Amino acid sequence: MVWYANSQGRYGSSGAKGDLGEMIVKQYCKNNNILFEDKNDIVSQVHLKIDCLIEKIPVDVKSNYFKGYLAVELETKNGKPGWLYTTTAKEIYGVDTETHSIFRYKVDDMIEYVERNIERAKVSKKGDVLLWVATGHDFIESIQ
């Protein structure tokens, strides 16, 4: 397998959107003097499923915002656990790449929410099982 240093190389246009989300988070941290460490290596990206460390906390950045909701992948089209269950990140930063808004939540809090609302999960056009979660919930913090 060939390793690409960016998500666009690995996933095409959806990866390009992910790369933009990561750049937005990196710039947010720089602008606010927040400790940021890029983790763009094969172990971090593929095995640990993290994009960076923010204040030493492992973070996965998702550019999955749409009209006030964040998409949370529960199961892949192949029937495997989705990123919510496979990431080693402690926090997810969800990014609206159009407005540069950033939403932050703890993975454990989202898992707890999903367990209480699993009946709302839907199969996407690509065959993944997703839950769309409104950004207004108290465990999701708008930081930009």
Buried (B, 14 or more C-beta within 10 A) or exposed (E): EEEEEBBBEBBEEEBBBBBBBBBBBBEBBEEEEEEBEEBEEEEBBEEBBBBBBBEEBBBBBBBBBEEEBBBBBBBBEEEEEBBBEBBEBBBBBBBBBEEBBBBBBBBEBBEEBBEEEEEEBEEEEEEBBBBBBEBEBEEBBEEB
